[in-house]
Amino acid sequence: MAVVDKIQAYWEEVLRSDGSRDGRSWLSKKRLLHERRGAKVVRITAEGVPYRSTMISSLEHHVDYQLYVTFFIKQGKHFYIEEGQEQHRAIFKGSTIVEDRSLEIKDPIKKESPGLEFHDSHGSDVREVRFSYDRQKAVQYANRWWNSYNPQYKHFENDCTNFISQCLRAGGAPMWGMANRSKGWWYNGSSWSYSWTVANSLRWYLSGSSKGLKGKEVNQARDLIPGDIICYDFEGDGRWNHNTIVVEKDAFGEPLVNAHTYNSYHRYWDYEDSTAYTPQIKYKFFRIGE
């Protein structure tokens, strides 16, 4: 049996056991969280696509692969599909998978912008730039590139904020501040602002910007509409880790979001199903273009 077939057989068994095999309790958790909000996961499919194989010894080898999971979700008479993509590693002993793990993505906050809390510089000589935000184009971009990477932009290992910035740019958000990385919001191919690529920086930029791309903070997720942005501080320590874009509302008016790094499509906004989630999580909700 080929490696890809063994990975597929492994996941078919995981789904049959509802995630109990090898501690895959996240599948059961996912079902319970949906049920808690009045939805039901009626079917799950999974597919593994290998991209690298490494021989560790004559008996052991590792296969890294992209795992694509699709959830078919029902809310009353309303149906929608949620999808996710993660990098996984299957550890083989001989021809048998003895372990499978998700490959964690490094958080770039500490290494790229320690302590950075960006606020717009009042009194700057940069003129005011007004723009009309095209939410439809931003959402179309988010749906087109949620599980792939636009070759016009650099792809980062932790790509969540880079992806959100691309969506905002597709919606017409104007860039400014080049080429000071700590100023404005911009990308020129060979360099970029911290606010373009770092979750912590974009969160503070949206709070403080007085020109160009702006965000207006609202009180709750239900106040957002497609094209708006949610920022996440998973540990509640003031260092913002992640950003998503609202692409749809569910049957109860709650946002569904797309994101990169752990690529997601129509994911429920609160991320309680994430391994990064903690009870201390904090959110910021931003209306864009107002």
C-alpha positions in Angstrom: 0.0 0.0 0.0 1.4 3.4 -1.0 2.1 6.0 1.7 -0.7 8.3 0.7 -3.1 5.3 0.9 -1.8 4.5 4.4 -2.4 8.1 5.6 -5.9 8.0 4.1 -6.6 4.7 5.8 -5.3 6.2 9.1 -7.7 9.2 8.9 -10.6 7.1 7.9 -10.1 5.1 11.1 -9.8 8.3 13.1 -13.1 9.5 11.7 -14.8 6.2 12.3 -13.7 6.4 16.0 -14.8 10.1 16.2 -11.3 11.1 17.1 -10.6 8.8 20.0 -7.7 7.1 18.3 -4.3 8.6 19.3 -6.0 11.4 21.3 -7.8 13.0 18.4 -10.3 14.5 20.8 -10.3 17.7 18.8 -12.9 16.1 16.5 -15.2 15.4 19.4 -14.6 18.9 20.8 -15.4 20.4 17.4 -18.8 18.5 17.3 -19.6 19.6 20.9 -18.8 23.2 20.3 -21.0 23.3 17.2 -23.8 21.6 19.1 -23.5 24.2 21.9 -24.3 27.0 19.4 -27.2 25.2 17.8 -25.4 23.6 14.9 -24.6 20.0 14.0 -21.6 18.5 12.2 -23.3 16.0 10.0 -20.2 14.7 8.2 -16.4 15.0 8.2 -14.0 14.1 5.5 -10.2 14.2 5.6 -7.5 13.9 3.0 -3.7 13.8 3.4 -1.3 15.0 0.7 2.3 14.1 1.3 5.1 16.6 0.3 8.2 15.3 2.1 9.6 12.0 3.3 12.6 11.7 5.6 14.4 8.4 6.5 15.4 8.4 10.2 16.7 4.9 10.3 16.2 1.6 8.5 13.0 1.1 10.4 11.7 4.6 10.9 10.7 7.3 8.4 8.7 10.5 8.7 6.2 11.7 6.1 5.1 15.4 6.2 1.8 16.1 4.6 -1.0 18.6 4.2 -4.1 17.5 6.0 -7.4 18.8 4.4 -10.5 18.4 6.6 -14.0 19.3 5.6 -16.9 19.7 8.0 -20.5 19.7 6.7 -22.5 21.7 9.2 -26.3 22.0 9.6 -28.1 24.9 11.4 -31.8 24.3 11.3 -32.5 24.3 7.5 -29.3 26.0 6.7 -26.2 24.1 5.6 -22.6 25.3 5.1 -19.1 23.9 4.7 -16.2 24.6 6.9 -12.7 23.6 5.7 -9.3 23.5 7.3 -5.7 22.8 6.2 -2.8 21.9 8.5 0.7 20.5 8.2 1.0 17.1 9.8 3.8 14.5 10.2 3.1 10.8 10.1 5.8 8.7 11.9 6.2 5.2 10.3 7.8 2.2 11.9 8.2 -0.1 9.0 5.0 0.2 7.1 2.8 1.2 10.1 1.9 4.7 11.3 2.8 4.7 15.0 2.2 8.4 15.6 0.7 11.4 13.8 1.2 15.0 15.0 0.3 18.5 13.9 3.4 20.6 13.0 3.3 23.8 15.0 4.0 27.1 13.4 6.4 29.5 15.2 4.9 32.7 16.5 6.9 35.6 14.9 6.0 38.3 17.5 9.0 38.0 19.7 11.6 37.6 17.0 10.4 40.2 14.6 8.8 43.1 16.6 9.5 42.8 20.3 7.4 45.2 22.3 6.0 46.9 19.2 2.7 48.7 19.7 2.2 50.7 16.6 0.3 54.0 16.7 -0.1 56.4 13.9 2.2 59.4 14.1 0.1 62.6 14.3 1.7 65.6 12.7 3.2 63.4 10.0 3.7 65.0 6.6 1.9 62.1 4.9 -1.3 63.5 3.5 -4.7 62.0 4.4 -5.7 59.2 2.0 -9.4 58.4 1.8 -10.7 55.2 0.3 -13.9 53.3 -0.3 -13.5 49.8 1.0 -14.8 47.2 -1.4 -15.9 44.4 1.0 -16.9 42.1 -1.8 -13.5 42.1 -3.4 -11.8 41.6 0.0 -14.0 38.5 0.7 -13.5 37.2 -2.9 -9.8 37.4 -2.3 -10.1 35.6 1.0 -12.1 32.8 -0.5 -9.8 32.5 -3.5 -6.5 32.3 -1.5 -7.5 30.8 1.8 -5.6 27.5 1.2 -3.0 28.7 -1.3 -0.6 31.6 -1.7 -0.7 34.4 -4.2 2.8 34.4 -6.0 2.7 38.2 -6.1 3.4 38.3 -2.4 6.0 36.7 -0.2 4.8 33.6 1.7 5.7 33.5 5.4 5.8 30.5 7.7 3.4 32.4 10.0 1.3 33.9 7.3 -1.9 34.9 9.0 -1.4 38.7 9.0 0.3 38.8 5.6 -2.9 37.1 4.3 -5.2 39.5 6.0 -3.2 42.4 4.7 -3.5 41.0 1.2 -7.3 40.8 1.6 -7.5 44.4 2.8 -5.4 45.5 -0.1 -7.7 43.6 -2.5 -10.5 45.6 -1.0 -8.8 48.9 -1.9 -7.1 49.8 1.4 -4.3 52.3 0.6 -0.7 51.8 1.7 1.5 54.5 3.2 4.6 54.8 5.3 7.1 53.3 3.0 9.9 52.5 3.8 9.9 52.9 7.6 8.9 49.4 8.8 7.5 50.8 12.1 5.3 53.3 10.3 2.1 53.0 8.3 0.9 49.9 6.5 2.7 48.9 3.3 4.3 46.2 1.1 6.7 46.7 -1.8 7.9 43.2 -2.6 11.3 43.3 -1.0 10.2 44.9 2.3 7.1 45.5 4.3 5.8 47.2 7.4 5.5 45.3 10.7 1.8 46.0 10.5 1.6 44.2 7.2 3.0 40.9 8.6 2.8 40.8 12.4 -0.4 40.1 14.2 0.5 42.3 17.2 1.4 45.2 15.0 -1.7 45.1 12.8 -3.9 45.0 15.9 -2.3 48.2 17.3 -2.2 49.8 13.9 -6.0 49.4 13.5 -6.5 50.9 16.9 -4.3 54.0 16.2 -4.4 54.8 12.5 -5.8 58.2 11.6 -5.2 58.0 7.8 -5.4 55.4 5.0 -6.4 52.0 6.3 -8.5 52.5 9.4 -10.4 50.2 11.9 -13.3 51.2 14.1 -13.5 49.0 17.2 -17.0 47.5 17.9 -18.2 45.7 21.0 -19.1 42.2 19.8 -18.5 39.8 16.9 -22.2 40.0 15.8 -21.6 43.7 15.0 -19.1 42.7 12.2 -20.0 42.2 8.6 -18.0 40.5 5.8 -14.7 42.2 5.1 -14.1 43.1 8.8 -11.2 41.9 11.0 -11.0 40.0 14.2 -7.7 40.0 16.3 -6.9 37.3 18.8 -4.8 37.3 22.0 -4.9 33.6 22.9 -3.1 33.9 26.2 -4.7 37.2 27.3 -1.3 38.7 28.0 -1.5 41.7 25.6 0.6 40.1 22.8 -1.8 39.6 19.9 -1.2 36.3 18.1 -3.6 36.0 15.2 -5.9 37.8 12.8 -8.9 36.6 10.7 -11.2 38.1 8.1 -15.0 37.8 8.3 -16.3 36.2 5.1 -19.8 35.2 6.0 -22.4 35.2 8.8 -24.0 31.9 10.0 -27.7 31.3 10.4 -27.6 33.0 13.8 -25.7 36.1 12.7 -22.3 35.1 14.0 -19.2 35.6 11.9 -17.5 32.9 9.9 -13.8 33.6 9.1 -11.0 32.7 6.8 -7.4 32.6 7.9 -3.9 31.5 7.0 -1.1 29.7 8.9 -3.5 27.0 10.0 -5.5 27.7 6.8 -9.3 28.0 7.5 -12.4 28.5 5.5 -15.7 29.5 7.1 -14.4 28.7 10.6 -16.5 29.8 13.5 -15.0 33.0 14.8 -14.3 32.3 18.5 -11.5 29.7 17.8 -12.5 27.7 20.9 -11.7 24.6 18.8 -8.1 25.7 18.4 -5.2 24.1 20.3 -4.0 27.7 21.0 -7.2 28.6 22.8 -7.1 29.4 26.5 -9.8 30.6 28.9 -7.9 33.9 29.0 -8.4 34.7 25.3 -9.2 38.3 24.3 -10.6 39.6 21.1 -10.7 42.9 19.2 -13.4 43.4 16.6 -12.7 46.0 13.9 -15.0 47.5 11.3 -12.9 48.5 8.3 -13.3 51.6 6.2 -15.3 53.6 8.7 
